[in-house]
């Protein structure tokens, strides 16, 4: 179905409805479904930004929006109709779009639809009721309603009810943009109207289009959340050291290591993602040796590394502020396969590490099964290894759990928060 207006041009709302459907029913990623949508590419830049905003806003408030809609329908309408209602409700309840525009454009989306045109009256009636009393009903719901139940309950068990509530509140916020600069963070913070938050991270509150920012084309910086920089910073001075980045793409940590003077070997099994890393290396005028390969089966030819970084594939629940679709892609049943893969990767990492080397394991996950529990399991099997604790003063502002670094999204909230992350440093016992 083409979602177009009377001038036969794609509309932001039509593209948003289709993208929301692909995310919720087919499990596609937000950027994946938008980049593969021809109609999205036909939109003007401002309209593309609005389409993305519509989808991401709806996902952030999905549970609460669904509760509001359920109060005005006797039974759940077909998926397409429900998604039109969701996009329309998000405009009225969250974005502050003029009521007549939110209602009228939503009705227009289905009027000429061959299969669902008969639901235009329902959409008109429901959205008009939402404009009248929906905000009151929205206020009666809770932010936790937007988090899949199994994920929220796991956060309560792992971190406590208070922390889980704070994490649900963070889901509603659009985070600032973090960039890692090659040098002179204070200077770049001034040029880009940002602030230095830690190390070489510059945080931008109103970034705009990334390629148009000063310094991007010249390769002076790259996009990387503050949390993602900490695994490399935790290694100390890496100048001249041989570092293996086992699951490298899209490559922020590879760039960070290369910029710090390390001799980097980067692996990734995804050709397109590795190509993106290669392009970023070229743009930033940094160098690393790249291999398109599975990290477990990669033949390192006997070469051992001073440091092995394993940013393991995971549920990525810690990135939910930047990627509001991620919480809707994982089921509890999928965790088992991820955990098995992470364990294979950890033991493979050990085989590539010098006897006196450093292993840094991390995940952008808020699930302890992929963090604390993984390292506890590893230490039970490899009792010749020990944890290098995060006890230095500089780590105090972040969460420290059992010697590991456990980052929660609402930490350093006064500066804009950060992605959820887990980091552990390991080495062989003397």
HUNORGI-V840120 format. One record per backbone hydrogen bond with DSSP energy under -0.5 kcal/mol. CO is the residue of the C=O (numbers start at 1). NH is the residue of the N-H. Records with the same first field share a line. If there is no record, write none. Layout:
# HUNORGI-V840120
CO->NH ; NH
This chain:
# HUNORGI-V840120
1->3
2->4
3->11
5->8
9->5
11->15
12->16
13->17
14->18
15->19
16->20
17->21
18->22
19->23
20->24
21->25 ; 26
22->26 ; 28
23->27
29->33
30->34
31->35
32->36
34->37
36->38
37->41
38->42
39->43
40->43
44->48
45->49
46->50
47->51
48->52
49->53
50->54
51->55
52->56
53->57
54->58
55->59
56->60
57->61
59->62
61->65
62->66
63->67
64->68
65->69
66->70
67->71
68->71
69->72 ; 73
78->82
79->83
80->84
81->85
82->86
83->87
84->88
85->89
86->90
87->91
88->92
89->93
90->94 ; 95
91->96 ; 97
98->101 ; 102
99->103
100->104
101->105
102->106
103->107
104->108
105->109
106->110
107->110 ; 111
108->112
110->113
113->117
116->119
117->120
119->123
120->124
121->125
122->126
123->127
124->128
125->129
126->130
127->131
128->132
129->133 ; 134
130->134 ; 135
133->137
134->138
135->139
136->140
138->141
142->145
143->146
144->147
148->151 ; 152
149->153
150->154
151->155
152->156
153->157
154->158
155->159 ; 160
156->160
160->164
161->165
162->166
163->167
164->168
165->169
166->170
167->171
168->172
169->172
170->173
173->175
177->204
178->224
179->181 ; 202
180->222
184->188
185->189
186->190
187->191
188->192
189->194
190->193
195->203
198->201
200->181 ; 202
201->197 ; 198
202->179
203->195
204->177
209->212
210->213
213->216
215->220 ; 221
216->219
220->182
222->180
225->228 ; 229
226->229 ; 230
227->230 ; 231
229->233
230->234
232->235
233->236
238->241
241->243 ; 263
242->306 ; 307
243->245 ; 265
244->246 ; 309
245->248 ; 267
248->251
251->255
252->256
253->257
254->258
255->259
256->260
257->262
258->261
261->240
262->264
263->243
264->289
265->245
266->291
267->248
268->293
269->271
270->274
271->275
272->276
273->277
274->278
275->279
276->280
277->281
278->282
279->283
280->284
281->285 ; 286
282->285
288->290
289->266
291->268 ; 293
294->298
298->300
300->303
305->354
306->358
307->244
308->310 ; 360
309->246 ; 311
310->312 ; 362
316->319
317->320
318->420
319->322 ; 323
323->326
325->328
326->329 ; 330
331->334 ; 335
332->335
333->336
334->338
335->339
336->340
337->341
338->342
339->343
340->344
341->345
342->346
343->347
344->348
345->349
346->350
347->351
348->352
349->352
350->353
352->305
354->357
357->428
358->308 ; 360
359->361 ; 426
360->310
361->424
362->312
363->365 ; 422
364->318 ; 319
366->368
367->370
368->371 ; 373 ; 374
371->375
372->376
373->377
374->378
375->379
376->380
377->381
378->382
381->383
382->385
384->429
386->427
387->389
389->391
392->395
393->396
395->398
399->406
401->404
403->390
404->401 ; 406
405->407 ; 423
407->421
408->411
409->418
410->413
412->415 ; 417
413->416
421->407
422->363
423->405
424->361
425->388
426->359
427->386
